[in-house]
Amino acid sequence: MARIVVILGLLLTGCAEKSGQTTVTGMISVPGGDVFYEISNPEASGIPLLLIHGGPGGTSCSFGLLDDLILDRPVIRYDQLETGLSDRPGLRSQWVISHFVEEIEAIRDALDLEELHLLGSSWGGSVATEYALEGNVEGVLSVILAGPLLSTPRWLIDAEILVSQMPENLQEAIRQNEAAGTYTDPAYVAATDSFYARYLFHQPRKNIPECDGVRGNTEVYNTMWGPTEFTSTGTLLDYDRTDRLHDISVPVLLVAGEFDEARPETMFEFAKLIPDARVEIVADAGHVAMADKPEEYAALVSAYLAEIEARQ
């Protein structure tokens, strides 16, 4: 842990007390620009946890909900290039998953993270999985995949199942407007909002101070994914790692909300394909289970990390 404290002295651009906990912020150079990061509990003695946000084009600010809940280790979040508080160079050639793996390598090097755990949420689960398959896994003790995108074809099948459970008028609005490509039609927007209220944020949205003034990047989202969570038209349309999940060599925890758009049934199927994996379900939560049930989510994560470290 001494290494991370020393290196912070070189990279530190801000230090603050937040709800009694110390946080530090800074920028790290990655291919194409600089990314913003924040570390909570930087002097804690546990093995660091690196958080990878969803999107593509989302932000890491919602992870601020964990700052007061995971206190035994440094917890590191960062905004991927092109979004949040990171640089936005507009380098479309880097809007590919291999670049986001390179970001993790750069962050590990900059913060001297010889040992760490990874947690990837949604699209961040794709990045974490790709890192587990193609990155330097030496020193990676575990990977947590929270509602991960591991197969776009399977994601879309699950989305179709969930849409079919909505009222018929909303289903019809979705079908008609998707056939016409009219994604801004008020009826389609209303149906989309209803889908999100069921399966994205299942609980009322919480105020997260870290998110004040922080913007995502819809251009990245639309280019890589598509217009909505249940419709993909972007470069990730054919993304699928199910045929390589057996190659993951580190322990994996798959997490899903009870009402997750990454359906719990699918998480159990994915777990069967990974040598050392299991599933935990967060009750009464949607896709963003961390925001719906932060205390339960943090307790689940902390228990798993302790279990993994006890194996060492």
Buried (B, 14 or more C-beta within 10 A) or exposed (E): BEEBEEBBEEBEEEEEEBEEBBBBBBBBBBEBBBBBBBBBBBEBEBBBBBBBBBBBBBBBBBBBBBBBBBBBBBBBBBBBBBBBBBBBEEBEEBBEBEBBBBBBBBBBBBBEBEBBBBBBBBBBBBBBBBBBBEBEBEEBBBBBBBBBBBBBEBBBEBBEEBBEEBEEEBBEBBEBBBEEEEBEBEBBBEBBEBBBBBBBBBBEEEEBEBBEEBEBBEBBBBBBBBBBBBBBBBBBBEBBBEEBBEEBEBBBBBBBBBBBBBBBEBBBBBBEBBEBBEBBBBEEBBBBBBBBBBEBBBEBBBEBBEEBBEEE
